[in-house]
């Protein structure tokens, strides 16, 4: 109730002693007292009557600690001090959370007078020895404390021990105080002192005894410190173990209650507790030791637990034994428990292995390694009893197993073998039961198995045909005379005789079995047999009749065999199905599934010969049938189909004969039929419009004629027009057809402008004719010709597109600017609608009254492909910029594959004219600089006419044709695909720069044409290959063109001509000087590459050169001129011309340093 300062017990310090009784416990661990001091006083506070460790504290009014007393154990606590007038708090508190104790708290005071106090003068402590055991008692001789205020002023002598620690600090160990004195003389108090060391937990080592005397005013004497004395080792003691039960079984766990051992050198001096069992004859069974302890009292008592399994211990009486051992290996007295019993456990888990499902009567049962477990240990197993039971549950004793070895602590291992001699065939069970040494049994093991009987012994076959090598035809029957099978289990044990044939290849042919027998003797069964061969399809050749006898248990005899021959027979019947009475001319005769039977087997049929005979009995050969499938063993199935094309109408007979592989023929099949002609049935006209202008093209698409005689029987379709007055106007006929299934397909186109037709309604008429002149029914369709409508009215839908396209096409052409105007016009409603998009595609049709250049048509088609119905103006304009205005540039980054270096570009506009100060491209404009597109630039250089230096100023028609200046700072550039189809791309005058410098070579003299083409090639290839060039990541156009290329691919992209590679080293692929010279003379482009990395001319390895000229010098020497696309001679070590323009003049011998050339 006094557990806070607010609820503290009030104490007014007065004269005399004031006492208060109280207690502290788990849930009430402290009490407060509020002390009121009215004048400066010597105050004494003592705490006594303790049963556990309780401490005393003095606090000022601000809760600051002024003094404390914390003696160990149950020793009294004392605080003596001088206090000024004021309010103080005294706190009584348990030493640990588990402390529980009553207490008596006394207060006394001694008001201060003017007479000054004298401190005790001297403290003499006698009788400290040189060493003590840790469990001994420290006893002093008579000792003395002097005080001028009289011996009765000495109130106590405070004792403690100190131990020097390794970190140079001292550990203080409190001892009991002396507070009882007698007079030695008036100023000297005499006292004795004894204290036990056994409860202090003093480790082995050096200690000093310290003491200070106090007078009643709390004044102290000088400190006494003894010389060092030793604490010696004491063995552990008081080993106490509890919780051992009186009964266990072998599967139990022996677990003790928390147990204790004391060590006067401290609980931590306990090293281990050694445990073992002893049985009734004193045999020692080692157990695991305890090596882990916790403190029980913080000083000398160690607490521990213990648990151990008893598995494998034989039943009987045991005692648990233990000895505690300290760190110096000193041993406590031995603890021995009362006797406890381990009960017997029965054997278990009898496991018998290796029993088979079946044994012959003369064999042995031999087990694989088998096991039985016993929790009292494997040696407790006494025997395993074995016996058999038959199907009537009769018991048949077998030998027992009495010898075992250890598989593990509780598992006994054993083997076993026993003969089955004398057992009848039938079903048995092997049984086993394990016994321990007390006679207690395990689970029973049971496993069923069969004991088999003996197989039939002999099988004898007797053919009725007694020839040495009997022969039969494929239609006959093989008959056996009386035949026999012997079975020592009795003739009635025979179940069947299995018969089959084998041919010379070993193929098995099943026959019927014999299942009916009569007795020939007690052990011999007699039977007869006949096998019909007619349905087996036996080819001519040698055979064996085979047989095996089976008894009722499935046991079989050895095989018996008789050899015989089968002779060949002709095919028996030929049946041809599904031949119709008549067929159309040029049709196909197809029969239903038909059959040939041959008793030598369906595979003996070699062919069926077909032919026709006409009315004059002339033979017309047809294709034979040589492929058959099986219908039955003797019936071959076949189909047949043959064209009747080329045969005249009339009467015929279809004839057929089947032949076997020996050439023997079947019956002849004959069926009469007629061939009749049929006129074309229908003409279908597709694609005719309802309205045309006078100048339109009348077109039909995917039209066709149906003729059951086949599409090739159609010879023409006759076309004509009729006007409103039924006048006939002849048109060209169709005489060329292709197959569409069985129909004759055709397209048709004719111009109306040459016919001078007036406006009005017309009918297109058509009749088809076959090769006999037979005609189809009339096919017709009507249409109108307008006097005012033109192509634009008839083919376009949107009025705006119609008007603008017509006005732009008045010169007969729709050029780039015209198409740009139309593309902008269709963006009139925020979107390009379906009609506008359809009109754009119609403008790009191949048949129009105006022309359109290939680049404009190609780019317009690309725009149309990108677009879709109701595409927004924003999206349409973006696509228009991509294809016509160069607003899309190659992704501005390049990764060098060899080094992994990444370069980022910036696009900057250049205003230099396309060809600079020249009127067309010059080879000097090719300046590769540091970018790796030498193949592209060398290929551009190869398109110039032959020249030997930069002053030649040859012209490249290829470059002039591939590059179009659109006049608005955009350029349309042509390249060729690998299948040499032209494609175009548009770029603007923004060029790639790094660090503010153009990546590619340009000059005012040579213009922008070369870097424009480089950019265009990068853009074109990124469009086409950006997502596929690398397998695992997208590629930029600069990645694609800047990491090298093949010479032939580069030349084909620029020239549009197929390229061929030639190599040094001789052979048909080698090149020659004349090949180079003649190719240049013919206007072909040539590149060279493949020089060794080390060469005397310092030519650059892994680099493409342009071959620009080949000539014979004045001295008759063959020479070849090449140009480095870098535009400089570089480290060239050949003859110099002083120009440093990249042209290198080589002898032909020097030129062959190049490993290969490419010509396009």
C-alpha angles and dihedrals in degrees: 000000000000094000097123133046089243091059096038122143108253117236122185109199108232138147120307129016124313117200131197127186122209146136141226125211143161098292096029104044102160144032129201128213122193108217120200114199114188098186138016105287145167101245126196122195120182132181117203144149091067127165094182139019111297126165133211126218134184116209131182122232090275091056093252112148113246101172141354141192117204108167116170126251119355096329117134120261123227133186118182118177145138114256130192119225110287148081121305138173126225115201124201109195137174114247094227135014090257097050115120122176145139117235144192115218117197127190124193133165140200113197111223118252128192094261105102118234122239118220118230106277106207140010118200116189117186137188105035107158128216095246143009135190113243091242095047134097124255108220123179129209117240107305134189143218120192125208126173088212087066134278089272090064089070104099104176147340112228113214130194141154127234128204123193111233128209091252089061092253125119127238115217120213114191120226131191116280129235113236100159120083140169129204119271089171134325094289100029128075118203122209143164127216136203127168132170117238095192096090098045098078094228113185119218109280148081122314138174129216114228130190140176126187120222128200123211091268089058094251115146137219125226112290117261116217122182127215113269117280129188130245108212128207122276122195120245114269144179094048102186122186124175141166099064111148125217098234135039137159125222092261093053128104118230106222123176129207117253103296136195145215127184129217121181088209088064134282090270090064089072107101104180146332111233113215130194140155128231121201128211093282093047097256109157118231112193119226133189117280128236112239101160122081140167129205117267098187104007091251125049109349120089119196124205143165130215139196131173136171121240097205113142097023117131117239116268144079122321141174127213113227130190140175125189116222124195129211090270089055091248109151131221123223113284119265114214121184128217116271116281128185132233109207125224118262121205121242112265145180095040101191118189113187136192101032106151126218092238141022133183114241092251097049133090134243104235116179128216114234106306133194146208126189128215121179088210088065134281090270090064089072108103104181147329113233115211129194140154130231122200129211090281091051092249111159119235114189121227132187118281129234113238102159121081140168131202120273091170138325095299103018124088118203125209145162131216141190132176136171123241094206113147098023120131119232112272147082120320139172125219110216131191137179127185122218127197122215091271091053097253111145135223130221114298119253118214129177125172123218140164129246106209129215129230120279125244108282112210136014119195122193120194117191116212087220101071097188117131090246108015117210130204134178119235092258097054137091128244110221128194123209115220107318131187146213125193123212122174089209087066134277090270090063089072110102104177147334113232113215129195141153128233124198127212090279092054094251111157119231114189122229132186117280129236112240102162121080140169130204119268092167137337091282102024125080119201125209144166127219142188127182122198108217097187096090097041099078094226114186116221111275146078122320141176125222105217132192140178125186121222127198125213092270091054096254113146138212127228116279121272119201140186123193124222140156131240118211125214124263129190120255105280105212138006116202120184115189136195102025106154126218094240141016134193118251114272091012127128124258108220123176130206119248107302135190147220120193120208122171088212087067136277090271090062089072107103104181147332112231114214128193140155128228119203129212090281090052091248113157117238111192119226131188116282127234112240101158121081140168130206120268093165133343090277101025121084116201123207144166129214138197129171135172118246092198114141097025119124122234113271146082123320142166123225110216132188139176126185121220129195123219091268090056097252112147134224128216116299117254116212129180126172119225141166131228113215131181122235124198119234106282107210142003114209117198117200133181100028112146124219095231135038138169122236090259098043127122111242107218135183121192132197094355120159150188123226116216122165088207087067136271091274090062089070111094104174149344113226113215129194140152129232121200129210089282090053092248113158118236113190121228132186117279128235113239101160122081140170130204122265101175103300092335127097107236125203144166123215134199132172134165117240094197094080093052097067092222120182121225113276145081121317137181124221109213130192137179124183123217130200129211092275091053093252111151134217125228117280115274118198144168131184130226138167131239115213123213093209109031121094134191093282093054092047100045105031128065109188111081093214092052091045094054097041095044092048092051094046092048097053089106090053093253139087105206131184095276091047091053092046088055091050092046090053092046094057089060090074101116104039091267138048102244130210095266093049092048091048090050091052090054091047090054088058094052116124094237109061135131090244135054129240126193118246095246093050092047092047095049092043090053090050089052091049092049090052091050132078137186113299093005110175120254089242093056093041092050090049090054091045089054091048095055105028110021105038094236090142115071131185112279103276100239137084129196117200105221094206098052103018089231114153120212122192118207135207120210114230127180118243121197098195112129115259094251097022111219091342127088094227141010118302125197089237088071089073106095111156098186112178101328117108101234097107093137093058094046094043088051090053089050090051091063093068120096114261115291136156102210144011091270092065092082094196117180127238111216088184092060093043088052097043096050123065121185104212092196094237099084090274128109132200113214129192126217132170128236122228089267087054097251116148119242130175136212131187124222133172131224095272107118130194114261135181123197087359092300128114110256092216134048119271135156136179088246099050101031134207100300097107098048089041089057091045091053092045092051091050090049094046094048093046089054091050105031108017095105097040107034092088120037096220107030141023119268128219120227089249090053090053099049098031101060099065133275143212115272094228093049091049094049093047093051091054103035103030088224128119111260128215128200125222126190137202119241103077129270133095092310096055120110130225137206091251091052089056095043095046093045092052089047089054091054096254123149120239132192128184133199143140103089115163116263088244117046134148094237095057090236111167118257119222091021134116122231131192116237101220104170146003122196145151113247126228087263091054096255120147110235136181126200119210130182126216108222087221085078093230134087091237112188094342110160098189127095109315123220094195095241101099088205098135095260112129119191108209134181110241088249090056091045091060087072081087109091096212145357132210123214126195 
